[in-house]
Amino acid sequence: MLGLCLLVCGVVMLVLPGQGLITMLIGLSLIPFPGKHRIERDLLSRNSVRSTLNWIRIKANKEPFIFD
């Protein structure tokens, strides 16, 4: 239920201020469905999503993700 709520909020944040793609990615990761890993790979292939994830990790004093 939480995953669905985050997915809907992410879609809304695409037109309103906020991190819509990141919220959608978190929501999708919580919902089990066929083709989930392909969609996650497609979202993570975007440079804006990658840079935002690494920015969040740097703010939390963590090492940035290494994407292949």
C-alpha positions as CSV (number, residue, x, y, z in Angstrom):
1,M,0.0,0.0,0.0
2,L,2.9,2.4,0.8
3,G,4.5,1.6,-2.5
4,L,1.4,2.5,-4.4
5,C,1.0,5.7,-2.4
6,L,4.6,6.7,-3.2
7,L,4.1,5.9,-6.8
8,V,1.0,8.2,-7.1
9,C,2.8,11.0,-5.2
10,G,5.8,10.7,-7.5
11,V,3.5,11.1,-10.6
12,V,2.0,14.2,-9.0
13,M,5.5,15.6,-8.2
14,L,6.3,15.4,-11.9
15,V,4.2,18.5,-12.4
16,L,4.5,20.0,-8.9
17,P,7.8,20.8,-7.1
18,G,9.6,17.8,-5.7
19,Q,11.7,14.8,-6.7
20,G,9.0,12.9,-8.7
21,L,11.3,10.3,-10.3
22,I,13.1,9.4,-7.1
23,T,9.7,9.0,-5.3
24,M,8.4,6.9,-8.1
25,L,11.6,4.7,-8.0
26,I,11.1,4.1,-4.3
27,G,7.4,3.3,-4.8
28,L,8.2,0.9,-7.6
29,S,10.8,-0.9,-5.5
30,L,8.2,-1.6,-2.8
31,I,5.6,-3.1,-5.2
32,P,6.1,-6.6,-6.6
33,F,5.0,-7.0,-10.3
34,P,6.3,-8.6,-13.5
35,G,8.9,-6.4,-15.4
36,K,9.8,-4.5,-12.2
37,H,13.6,-4.8,-12.7
38,R,13.5,-3.6,-16.3
39,I,11.6,-0.4,-15.2
40,E,14.0,0.2,-12.4
41,R,17.0,-0.2,-14.8
42,D,15.4,2.3,-17.2
43,L,14.9,4.8,-14.4
44,L,18.4,4.4,-13.1
45,S,19.8,4.9,-16.5
46,R,18.8,8.5,-16.4
47,N,21.7,10.8,-15.4
48,S,19.4,13.1,-13.4
49,V,18.2,10.2,-11.2
50,R,21.8,9.0,-10.7
51,S,23.1,12.4,-9.7
52,T,20.2,13.0,-7.3
53,L,20.7,9.6,-5.6
54,N,24.4,10.4,-5.2
55,W,23.7,13.9,-3.9
56,I,21.4,12.4,-1.2
57,R,24.2,9.9,-0.3
58,I,26.8,12.6,-0.1
59,K,24.6,14.7,2.2
60,A,24.2,11.6,4.4
61,N,28.0,11.2,4.5
62,K,27.9,8.0,2.6
63,E,29.9,6.8,-0.4
64,P,28.2,7.6,-3.8
65,F,26.7,4.7,-5.8
66,I,28.8,3.2,-8.5
67,F,26.7,2.5,-11.6
68,D,27.8,0.1,-14.3
